[in-house]
């Protein structure tokens, strides 16, 4: 029994054991929150939005060409439309980037909070198990000392009686 407790004590104090436990926890968190899928969805959303912006830019160019062919004397109006389309595309791209950054920060914050919560839970469980194991080890040590030296048992009883009186 002492060998098992000694081995357990070595494992608990081992950095390798703690590292393995941390890896399992991080793996569980990644699976639990489907971070990869979330980021992939976010990436696809950004790509789609950029493609939409490119399509809008191409559509604006086509409209410009039609306008130049049909009405050559309206160069100012055409240049205005080009500027508007470019500005719109830039605004959309900038807006997408801002939203993406916000989502990434939000995901990182959620991950950080989840990791902290798991760390606290595991720390509390580990402390509880360590305390129980230490208490059991101390109890067994005291029992073995009293069995090996019966005179100590009598001595401790007398000391306790003196302290009460």
ABEGO torsion letter per residue (X at the ends): XAAAAAAAAAAAABAAAAAAAAAAAAAAAAAAAGAAAAAAAAAAAAAAAAAAAAAAAAAAAAAAAAAAAABAAAAAAAAAAAAAAAAAAAAAAAAAAAAAAAAAAAAAAAAAAAAAAAAAAAAAAAAAAAAAAAAAAAAAAAAAAAAABAAAAAAAAAAAAAAAX
